[in-house]
């Protein structure tokens, strides 16, 4: 199953805040033997968010969407998700019950009366209005739930909330996928080489070993190796035969080789 990530917010695109979600989601997936297939950034623009969410729903991929699920004027994700599916926004009883519980907890902590009918508290209930058919994602930080629609899962932009919520989804709904993207890599440093001269060898190895991917990572200013290419193969199981063929081809063409690496 492909896995995608949508990161929403003008503050990311303007540089006011640095995105932390991409690296963390890759880490969370890798810990479960999964890999990210694609990622998109989009600002607080309803037509663009709606278009990206339409793609997410239509893809059949497992997708996480971070940001924009609050109830301020610059939060559009809930509305765009509903528009993308052509369904109405409706109060979610469980999500709103959790919001009321949060209000009660805060009032008790601050020694204030519990007043859910107060205007600001009534507005907070909008954070529990989701597209029809949504399922909630529990928020261990402050009980303000995220929501899921099919395989698309919506969490807040705050990392302290979003990351444990993503983990909850992965560990409660997709355990059967864990380990499905584990791979093994074997590679070697090729000194002073040009990718164009190595491309026929790379194509030959991929053609001879179905299921194996060849990768080429060039570098021009490495402090130890100078200009070089890390050339290797990767697959779901140890690609030892494909790597042997790759190395033999490099030796045949007189390539100057450096250290070898194995990653899994």
C-alpha positions as a Markdown table, in Angstrom:
| # | Residue | x | y | z |
|---|---|---|---|---|
| 1 | Unk | 0.0 | 0.0 | 0.0 |
| 2 | Unk | 1.4 | 3.4 | -1.0 |
| 3 | Unk | 1.7 | 6.0 | 1.8 |
| 4 | Unk | 1.4 | 9.7 | 1.3 |
| 5 | Unk | 1.7 | 12.8 | 3.4 |
| 6 | Unk | -0.1 | 16.2 | 2.9 |
| 7 | Unk | 1.3 | 19.1 | 5.0 |
| 8 | Unk | -1.0 | 22.2 | 5.1 |
| 9 | Unk | -0.2 | 25.7 | 6.1 |
| 10 | Unk | 0.9 | 29.1 | 4.8 |
| 11 | Unk | 3.4 | 29.3 | 7.6 |
| 12 | Unk | 5.4 | 26.4 | 6.1 |
| 13 | Unk | 5.5 | 27.8 | 2.6 |
| 14 | Unk | 6.4 | 31.3 | 3.8 |
| 15 | Unk | 9.2 | 30.0 | 6.0 |
| 16 | Unk | 7.7 | 31.3 | 9.3 |
| 17 | Unk | 7.9 | 27.8 | 10.6 |
| 18 | Unk | 10.1 | 24.9 | 9.5 |
| 19 | Unk | 8.3 | 21.7 | 8.6 |
| 20 | Unk | 9.1 | 18.9 | 11.0 |
| 21 | Unk | 6.5 | 16.4 | 9.9 |
| 22 | Unk | 8.2 | 15.0 | 6.8 |
| 23 | Unk | 11.3 | 13.7 | 8.6 |
| 24 | Unk | 9.3 | 12.5 | 11.6 |
| 25 | Unk | 6.7 | 10.6 | 9.5 |
| 26 | Unk | 9.6 | 8.9 | 7.6 |
| 27 | Unk | 11.0 | 7.9 | 10.9 |
| 28 | Unk | 7.7 | 6.6 | 12.3 |
| 29 | Unk | 7.1 | 4.6 | 9.1 |
| 30 | Unk | 10.7 | 3.2 | 9.0 |
| 31 | Unk | 10.4 | 2.0 | 12.6 |
| 32 | Unk | 7.5 | -0.2 | 11.4 |
| 33 | Unk | 9.1 | -1.4 | 8.2 |
| 34 | Unk | 7.1 | 1.0 | 6.0 |
| 35 | Unk | 8.2 | 3.8 | 3.6 |
| 36 | Unk | 6.7 | 7.1 | 2.4 |
| 37 | Unk | 5.8 | 7.1 | -1.3 |
| 38 | Unk | 4.9 | 10.7 | -1.8 |
| 39 | Unk | 4.5 | 14.1 | 0.0 |
| 40 | Unk | 2.8 | 17.4 | -0.8 |
| 41 | Unk | 2.9 | 20.9 | 0.7 |
| 42 | Unk | -0.1 | 23.2 | 0.3 |
| 43 | Unk | -0.9 | 26.6 | 1.7 |
| 44 | Unk | -4.2 | 27.8 | 3.2 |
| 45 | Unk | -6.0 | 27.9 | 0.0 |
| 46 | Unk | -9.4 | 26.0 | -0.2 |
| 47 | Unk | -9.4 | 25.1 | -3.9 |
| 48 | Unk | -5.8 | 23.8 | -3.7 |
| 49 | Unk | -6.4 | 21.9 | -0.5 |
| 50 | Unk | -9.6 | 20.4 | -1.9 |
| 51 | Unk | -7.9 | 19.3 | -5.1 |
| 52 | Unk | -5.1 | 17.6 | -3.2 |
| 53 | Unk | -7.5 | 15.9 | -0.9 |
| 54 | Unk | -9.6 | 14.7 | -3.9 |
| 55 | Unk | -6.4 | 13.1 | -5.2 |
| 56 | Unk | -5.7 | 11.5 | -1.8 |
| 57 | Unk | -9.1 | 10.0 | -1.5 |
| 58 | Unk | -9.1 | 8.8 | -5.1 |
| 59 | Unk | -5.6 | 7.3 | -4.9 |
| 60 | Unk | -6.5 | 4.5 | -2.5 |
| 61 | Unk | -3.3 | 5.2 | -0.7 |
| 62 | Unk | -2.8 | 5.5 | 3.1 |
| 63 | Unk | -2.5 | 9.3 | 3.6 |
| 64 | Unk | -1.8 | 11.5 | 6.6 |
| 65 | Unk | -2.8 | 15.1 | 6.4 |
| 66 | Unk | -1.2 | 17.5 | 9.0 |
| 67 | Unk | -2.7 | 20.9 | 9.8 |
| 68 | Unk | -5.7 | 23.1 | 9.4 |
| 69 | Unk | -8.3 | 21.1 | 11.4 |
| 70 | Unk | -8.9 | 23.8 | 14.0 |
| 71 | Unk | -11.8 | 26.3 | 14.0 |
| 72 | Unk | -10.1 | 29.6 | 13.2 |
| 73 | Unk | -10.6 | 31.4 | 9.8 |
| 74 | Unk | -7.3 | 30.1 | 8.4 |
| 75 | Unk | -8.3 | 26.5 | 9.2 |
| 76 | Unk | -9.8 | 24.9 | 6.1 |
| 77 | Unk | -9.0 | 21.2 | 6.1 |
| 78 | Unk | -12.3 | 20.0 | 7.6 |
| 79 | Unk | -14.3 | 22.0 | 5.0 |
| 80 | Unk | -12.1 | 20.9 | 2.1 |
| 81 | Unk | -12.3 | 17.2 | 3.1 |
| 82 | Unk | -16.1 | 17.5 | 3.0 |
| 83 | Unk | -16.0 | 19.3 | -0.3 |
| 84 | Unk | -13.6 | 16.7 | -1.8 |
| 85 | Unk | -16.0 | 13.9 | -0.9 |
| 86 | Unk | -19.2 | 15.8 | -1.6 |
| 87 | Unk | -20.5 | 15.3 | 1.9 |
| 88 | Unk | -21.8 | 17.7 | 4.6 |
| 89 | Unk | -20.0 | 18.7 | 7.7 |
| 90 | Unk | -21.9 | 17.3 | 10.8 |
| 91 | Unk | -21.3 | 17.3 | 14.5 |
| 92 | Unk | -19.5 | 14.2 | 15.6 |
| 93 | Unk | -21.0 | 13.2 | 19.0 |
| 94 | Unk | -17.9 | 11.5 | 20.4 |
| 95 | Unk | -15.5 | 14.2 | 19.3 |
| 96 | Unk | -17.8 | 16.9 | 20.8 |
| 97 | Unk | -18.1 | 14.9 | 24.0 |
| 98 | Unk | -14.3 | 14.9 | 24.3 |
| 99 | Unk | -14.2 | 18.7 | 23.7 |
| 100 | Unk | -16.7 | 19.2 | 26.5 |
| 101 | Unk | -14.7 | 16.9 | 28.7 |
| 102 | Unk | -11.6 | 19.0 | 28.0 |
| 103 | Unk | -13.6 | 22.2 | 28.9 |
| 104 | Unk | -14.6 | 20.6 | 32.2 |
| 105 | Unk | -11.0 | 19.6 | 33.0 |
| 106 | Unk | -9.7 | 23.1 | 32.3 |
| 107 | Unk | -12.3 | 24.7 | 34.4 |
| 108 | Unk | -11.5 | 22.4 | 37.3 |
| 109 | Unk | -7.8 | 23.0 | 36.9 |
| 110 | Unk | -8.3 | 26.8 | 36.9 |
| 111 | Unk | -10.9 | 26.9 | 39.6 |
| 112 | Unk | -13.5 | 28.4 | 37.3 |
| 113 | Unk | -17.1 | 27.4 | 36.6 |
| 114 | Unk | -17.8 | 25.0 | 33.8 |
| 115 | Unk | -19.8 | 27.0 | 31.2 |
| 116 | Unk | -20.1 | 25.1 | 28.0 |
| 117 | Unk | -22.7 | 27.5 | 26.7 |
| 118 | Unk | -20.3 | 30.5 | 26.9 |
| 119 | Unk | -19.6 | 31.9 | 23.4 |
| 120 | Unk | -16.0 | 30.9 | 23.2 |
| 121 | Unk | -16.7 | 27.4 | 24.5 |
| 122 | Unk | -19.6 | 27.0 | 22.1 |
| 123 | Unk | -17.2 | 27.9 | 19.3 |
| 124 | Unk | -14.7 | 25.3 | 20.4 |
| 125 | Unk | -17.3 | 22.6 | 19.6 |
| 126 | Unk | -16.7 | 23.4 | 15.9 |
| 127 | Unk | -13.5 | 21.4 | 16.2 |
| 128 | Unk | -15.8 | 18.4 | 16.6 |
| 129 | Unk | -17.6 | 19.0 | 13.4 |
| 130 | Unk | -16.3 | 16.6 | 10.7 |
| 131 | Unk | -17.3 | 15.4 | 7.3 |
| 132 | Unk | -20.2 | 12.9 | 7.5 |
| 133 | Unk | -18.9 | 9.4 | 8.0 |
| 134 | Unk | -15.7 | 10.4 | 9.8 |
| 135 | Unk | -14.1 | 8.3 | 12.5 |
| 136 | Unk | -12.2 | 9.9 | 15.3 |
| 137 | Unk | -8.4 | 9.7 | 16.0 |
| 138 | Unk | -7.8 | 10.2 | 19.7 |
| 139 | Unk | -5.6 | 13.0 | 20.8 |
| 140 | Unk | -3.6 | 12.1 | 23.9 |
| 141 | Unk | -2.4 | 15.7 | 24.4 |
| 142 | Unk | -5.6 | 17.6 | 24.9 |
| 143 | Unk | -8.5 | 15.3 | 23.8 |
| 144 | Unk | -9.3 | 17.4 | 20.7 |
| 145 | Unk | -9.7 | 14.5 | 18.2 |
| 146 | Unk | -8.6 | 14.2 | 14.7 |
| 147 | Unk | -10.5 | 12.2 | 12.1 |
| 148 | Unk | -10.3 | 9.6 | 9.5 |
| 149 | Unk | -12.2 | 9.1 | 6.2 |
| 150 | Unk | -11.4 | 5.9 | 4.5 |
| 151 | Unk | -7.6 | 5.6 | 4.4 |
| 152 | Unk | -7.0 | 9.4 | 4.7 |
| 153 | Unk | -6.3 | 10.5 | 8.3 |
| 154 | Unk | -6.4 | 14.1 | 9.5 |
| 155 | Unk | -4.3 | 15.3 | 12.5 |
| 156 | Unk | -3.4 | 18.8 | 13.8 |
| 157 | Unk | -0.3 | 20.7 | 12.7 |
| 158 | Unk | 1.2 | 20.7 | 16.2 |
| 159 | Unk | 3.9 | 17.9 | 16.3 |
| 160 | Unk | 3.2 | 17.2 | 20.0 |
| 161 | Unk | -0.3 | 16.1 | 19.0 |
| 162 | Unk | 0.1 | 14.9 | 15.4 |
| 163 | Unk | 2.9 | 12.4 | 15.9 |
| 164 | Unk | 1.3 | 10.2 | 18.6 |
| 165 | Unk | -1.9 | 10.4 | 16.7 |
| 166 | Unk | -0.2 | 9.1 | 13.5 |
| 167 | Unk | 1.4 | 6.4 | 15.6 |
| 168 | Unk | -2.0 | 5.4 | 16.9 |
| 169 | Unk | -3.4 | 5.1 | 13.4 |
| 170 | Unk | -0.4 | 3.0 | 12.2 |
| 171 | Unk | -0.6 | 0.7 | 15.3 |
| 172 | Unk | -4.3 | 0.3 | 15.5 |
| 173 | Unk | -5.4 | 0.2 | 11.8 |
| 174 | Unk | -2.4 | -0.9 | 9.8 |
| 175 | Unk | -0.5 | -3.5 | 11.8 |
| 176 | Unk | -1.0 | -5.9 | 8.9 |
| 177 | Unk | 1.2 | -3.6 | 6.8 |
| 178 | Unk | 4.1 | -3.4 | 9.2 |
| 179 | Unk | 7.3 | -4.8 | 7.7 |
| 180 | Unk | 5.9 | -4.6 | 4.2 |
| 181 | Unk | 8.5 | -2.1 | 2.9 |
| 182 | Unk | 11.6 | -3.4 | 4.6 |
| 183 | Unk | 14.5 | -3.5 | 2.2 |
| 184 | Unk | 18.2 | -4.3 | 2.0 |
| 185 | Unk | 20.8 | -2.2 | 0.2 |
| 186 | Unk | 24.3 | -3.0 | -1.0 |
| 187 | Unk | 26.4 | -0.2 | -2.5 |
| 188 | Unk | 29.9 | 0.9 | -3.3 |
| 189 | Unk | 31.7 | 4.2 | -3.7 |
| 190 | Unk | 32.8 | 4.8 | -7.3 |
| 191 | Unk | 35.5 | 7.4 | -7.5 |
| 192 | Unk | 35.5 | 10.1 | -10.2 |
| 193 | Unk | 32.8 | 8.4 | -12.3 |
| 194 | Unk | 30.1 | 10.0 | -14.4 |
| 195 | Unk | 26.5 | 8.8 | -14.1 |
| 196 | Unk | 26.1 | 8.8 | -17.9 |
| 197 | Unk | 28.9 | 6.2 | -18.4 |
| 198 | Unk | 27.4 | 3.9 | -15.7 |
| 199 | Unk | 23.8 | 4.1 | -16.9 |
| 200 | Unk | 24.0 | 1.1 | -19.3 |
| 201 | Unk | 25.4 | -1.1 | -16.5 |
| 202 | Unk | 22.6 | 0.1 | -14.1 |
| 203 | Unk | 19.9 | -0.7 | -16.7 |
| 204 | Unk | 21.4 | -4.1 | -17.4 |
| 205 | Unk | 21.4 | -5.0 | -13.7 |
| 206 | Unk | 17.8 | -4.0 | -13.3 |
| 207 | Unk | 16.8 | -5.9 | -16.4 |
| 208 | Unk | 18.6 | -9.1 | -15.2 |
| 209 | Unk | 17.3 | -9.0 | -11.6 |
| 210 | Unk | 13.5 | -8.3 | -11.4 |
| 211 | Unk | 12.4 | -6.7 | -8.2 |
| 212 | Unk | 15.8 | -5.0 | -7.7 |
| 213 | Unk | 16.2 | -1.3 | -7.9 |
| 214 | Unk | 19.6 | 0.3 | -8.8 |
| 215 | Unk | 20.3 | 3.7 | -7.2 |
| 216 | Unk | 22.9 | 6.3 | -7.9 |
| 217 | Unk | 23.8 | 9.1 | -5.4 |
| 218 | Unk | 26.4 | 11.5 | -6.9 |
| 219 | Unk | 28.4 | 13.9 | -4.8 |
| 220 | Unk | 30.8 | 16.6 | -6.0 |
| 221 | Unk | 32.4 | 18.0 | -2.8 |
| 222 | Unk | 32.8 | 15.1 | -0.4 |
| 223 | Unk | 35.7 | 15.9 | 2.1 |
| 224 | Unk | 37.2 | 12.4 | 1.8 |
| 225 | Unk | 36.2 | 11.0 | -1.6 |
| 226 | Unk | 35.8 | 14.2 | -3.6 |
| 227 | Unk | 33.7 | 13.7 | -6.7 |
| 228 | Unk | 32.1 | 10.3 | -6.5 |
| 229 | Unk | 29.0 | 8.2 | -6.9 |
| 230 | Unk | 27.5 | 5.9 | -4.3 |
| 231 | Unk | 26.2 | 3.2 | -6.7 |
| 232 | Unk | 24.1 | 0.3 | -5.3 |
| 233 | Unk | 21.1 | -2.0 | -5.4 |
| 234 | Unk | 18.1 | -2.5 | -3.1 |
| 235 | Unk | 15.3 | -5.0 | -2.8 |
| 236 | Unk | 13.0 | -6.6 | -0.2 |
| 237 | Unk | 15.6 | -9.4 | 0.4 |
| 238 | Unk | 19.3 | -9.1 | 0.3 |
| 239 | Unk | 20.3 | -8.4 | -3.3 |
| 240 | Unk | 23.6 | -10.1 | -3.1 |
| 241 | Unk | 23.5 | -11.6 | -6.6 |
| 242 | Unk | 22.5 | -8.3 | -8.2 |
| 243 | Unk | 25.3 | -6.5 | -6.3 |
| 244 | Unk | 27.8 | -9.1 | -7.4 |
| 245 | Unk | 26.8 | -8.4 | -11.0 |
| 246 | Unk | 27.0 | -4.6 | -10.4 |
| 247 | Unk | 30.4 | -4.8 | -8.9 |
| 248 | Unk | 31.7 | -7.1 | -11.6 |
| 249 | Unk | 30.5 | -4.7 | -14.3 |
| 250 | Unk | 32.3 | -1.8 | -12.5 |
| 251 | Unk | 35.5 | -3.8 | -12.3 |
| 252 | Unk | 35.2 | -4.7 | -16.0 |
| 253 | Unk | 35.0 | -1.1 | -17.0 |
| 254 | Unk | 38.0 | -0.2 | -14.8 |
| 255 | Unk | 36.1 | 1.9 | -12.2 |
| 256 | Unk | 38.1 | 3.0 | -9.1 |
| 257 | Unk | 36.2 | 1.7 | -6.1 |
| 258 | Unk | 36.0 | 2.7 | -2.5 |
| 259 | Unk | 34.2 | 1.5 | 0.6 |
| 260 | Unk | 31.2 | -0.9 | 0.4 |
| 261 | Unk | 28.1 | -0.5 | 2.5 |
| 262 | Unk | 25.2 | -2.7 | 3.5 |
| 263 | Unk | 22.0 | -1.3 | 5.0 |
| 264 | Unk | 18.8 | -2.9 | 6.0 |
